[in-house]
Amino acid sequence: MKNSKLSTKVLVYSIPMNNVLVIGGSGFIGKNLNYINRIHEKEIRLFGYEEGEIFRLNQVQEIGNFVEDRQISTLISLAWPLKNDYRHNPSNTLVANQTLNLYRDLDKVLKRFISVGTFSETMKDLDGKNRLDDSLYAQSKRRLSKGLAEHFTPFGHTVTLRIGCPFGPWDRESRLIPSLVKASLGNLKLSINNPSVVLPMIHVYNIAAELLSLVNDKSIFSNTILDYFGDNFLTVEAIGQAIEILSLRAKSGLRSSFSLEVPSLRKNTLVSFEDGILDLILKSEIT
């Protein structure tokens, strides 16, 4: 993990940061975050999953009231609008402005704010080629990361976790990995667009475990940007080939001997790319 240095100001935490509000918890990463938290039975209570505690980014007043009433110490923001929303927002500032306005009111209340970004924000090439995502969607994410870091500099308690391409349970069927798994299990020809594009693949369980670890990580004393891409930088073509091979292994009776180990919050156990794909294949066969 690479730590991008920003302004530094030490915070002294007087209470455990164990009341956490998740914005966007109903999505792919949010569901896995809740699952991993339950598995480990941490002393972290996640809000944002039950009726009355689910908010959108633009519900500034409601979120502020909830944070104060429930003594929320940490907020994890997983919420982003659909890419199509930007067709009606040429200035591309909507989500960034909503988020910044919200946390201007909460910066003295929250002890930590964690947002999740993507590798497209890094402004650097992953494979030596110019593949930076310069879409309006990616531009807005970069603007938000920069704006939050600049705004919270005096308080020193924001963490932006820029992740690779997540895959795993509860992913949308239309996304790359689920669609390739479905095609492979159905003995269909794999349809691969842009086969030479390199993607940093990372299992969503690893991301969930990292987010939970960041909640109480006392080693972070400043506004921080963390790159969490994993070690699997693969072309789309290589991903398709791996899925074909692992599908054959699954069909050869591997199911009885395979068990996916949930990642440890102590960071000494992570789900590998191969095990993560195999787990999805076996679950798809069962269902």
Backbone hydrogen bonds, N-H to C=O, Kabsch-Sander energy under -0.5 kcal/mol:
donor,donor_aa,acceptor,acceptor_aa,energy
2,K,227,D,-1.0
4,S,2,K,-0.6
4,S,225,I,-2.5
5,K,3,N,-0.6
9,K,221,F,-0.7
13,Y,11,L,-0.6
14,S,12,V,-0.6
18,N,16,P,-1.6
20,V,18,N,-0.7
20,V,45,R,-2.7
21,L,74,T,-2.3
22,V,20,V,-0.5
22,V,47,F,-2.6
23,I,21,L,-0.6
23,I,76,I,-2.7
24,G,22,V,-0.6
25,G,22,V,-0.6
27,G,24,G,-1.4
31,K,27,G,-2.5
32,N,28,F,-1.4
33,L,29,I,-2.3
34,N,30,G,-2.0
35,Y,31,K,-1.9
36,I,32,N,-2.6
37,N,33,L,-2.0
38,R,34,N,-1.8
39,I,35,Y,-2.2
40,H,36,I,-2.0
41,E,37,N,-1.0
42,K,37,N,-1.1
44,I,42,K,-0.9
45,R,18,N,-3.7
46,L,44,I,-0.7
47,F,20,V,-3.4
47,F,45,R,-0.5
53,E,50,E,-2.0
55,F,53,E,-0.6
59,Q,56,R,-1.9
60,V,58,N,-1.5
63,I,59,Q,-2.4
64,G,60,V,-2.3
65,N,61,Q,-2.4
66,F,62,E,-2.2
67,V,63,I,-2.7
68,E,64,G,-1.8
69,D,65,N,-2.8
70,R,66,F,-2.6
71,Q,68,E,-0.5
72,I,67,V,-2.4
73,S,19,N,-2.0
74,T,19,N,-1.8
75,L,112,R,-2.0
76,I,21,L,-2.6
77,S,75,L,-0.6
77,S,114,I,-2.9
78,L,23,I,-3.2
78,L,76,I,-0.7
85,D,82,L,-1.5
86,Y,83,K,-1.6
87,R,84,N,-1.6
88,H,85,D,-1.3
89,N,86,Y,-1.3
92,N,89,N,-1.9
97,N,93,T,-2.8
98,Q,94,L,-2.4
99,T,95,V,-2.2
100,L,96,A,-2.6
101,N,97,N,-2.6
102,L,98,Q,-1.9
103,Y,99,T,-2.2
104,R,100,L,-1.3
105,D,101,N,-0.7
105,D,102,L,-1.0
106,L,102,L,-0.5
107,D,103,Y,-1.1
109,V,106,L,-1.6
110,L,106,L,-2.6
111,K,73,S,-2.7
112,R,73,S,-1.7
113,F,157,H,-2.4
114,I,75,L,-3.1
115,S,159,V,-2.5
116,V,77,S,-1.5
117,G,115,S,-0.5
117,G,161,L,-2.2
119,F,163,I,-1.4
121,E,118,T,-2.0
122,T,119,F,-1.6
131,R,129,K,-1.7
134,D,132,L,-0.9
139,Q,135,S,-2.6
140,S,136,L,-2.2
141,K,137,Y,-1.6
142,R,138,A,-2.3
143,R,139,Q,-2.3
144,L,140,S,-2.3
145,S,141,K,-2.4
146,K,142,R,-2.2
147,G,143,R,-2.8
148,L,144,L,-2.8
149,A,145,S,-1.9
150,E,146,K,-2.4
151,H,147,G,-2.6
152,F,148,L,-2.6
153,T,150,E,-0.7
155,F,152,F,-1.5
156,G,152,F,-2.6
159,V,113,F,-2.8
160,T,224,T,-2.6
161,L,115,S,-2.9
161,L,159,V,-0.6
162,R,160,T,-0.8
162,R,226,L,-3.1
163,I,117,G,-1.9
163,I,161,L,-0.7
164,G,228,Y,-1.4
165,C,200,P,-3.6
167,F,202,I,-1.3
171,D,168,G,-1.2
175,R,172,R,-1.6
179,S,175,R,-2.2
180,L,176,L,-2.2
181,V,177,I,-2.6
182,K,178,P,-2.3
183,A,179,S,-1.9
184,S,180,L,-2.3
185,L,181,V,-2.5
186,G,182,K,-1.5
187,N,184,S,-1.4
188,L,183,A,-3.1
192,I,190,L,-0.8
193,N,191,S,-0.5
197,V,194,N,-1.7
199,L,234,L,-3.3
201,M,199,L,-1.2
201,M,232,N,-2.5
202,I,165,C,-2.2
204,V,167,F,-2.7
206,N,203,H,-0.8
207,I,203,H,-1.2
208,A,204,V,-2.5
209,A,205,Y,-2.5
210,E,206,N,-2.1
211,L,207,I,-2.5
212,L,208,A,-2.1
213,S,209,A,-2.0
214,L,210,E,-1.9
215,V,211,L,-0.9
216,N,212,L,-0.6
216,N,213,S,-0.5
217,D,214,L,-0.8
218,K,216,N,-1.0
220,I,217,D,-1.2
221,F,219,S,-0.8
223,N,7,S,-0.8
224,T,158,T,-2.7
225,I,4,S,-0.9
226,L,160,T,-2.9
227,D,2,K,-1.9
228,Y,162,R,-3.4
228,Y,226,L,-0.6
232,N,201,M,-0.6
233,F,231,D,-1.0
234,L,199,L,-2.5
234,L,232,N,-1.0
236,V,197,V,-1.6
237,E,195,P,-2.3
239,I,235,T,-2.0
240,G,236,V,-2.1
241,Q,237,E,-2.2
242,A,238,A,-2.3
243,I,239,I,-2.1
244,E,240,G,-1.9
245,I,241,Q,-2.2
246,L,242,A,-2.6
247,S,243,I,-2.0
248,L,244,E,-1.7
249,R,245,I,-1.9
250,A,246,L,-2.1
251,K,247,S,-2.1
252,S,248,L,-0.8
252,S,249,R,-0.6
253,G,250,A,-1.3
254,L,249,R,-1.0
255,R,250,A,-0.6
257,S,254,L,-1.5
258,F,254,L,-0.6
258,F,255,R,-1.2
262,V,260,L,-0.5
264,S,269,T,-1.2
267,K,264,S,-1.4
272,S,270,L,-0.5
276,G,272,S,-2.4
277,I,273,F,-2.3
278,L,274,E,-2.6
279,D,275,D,-2.4
280,L,276,G,-1.7
281,I,277,I,-2.3
282,L,278,L,-2.6
283,K,279,D,-2.2
284,S,280,L,-2.2
285,E,281,I,-2.0
286,I,282,L,-2.0
287,T,283,K,-2.0
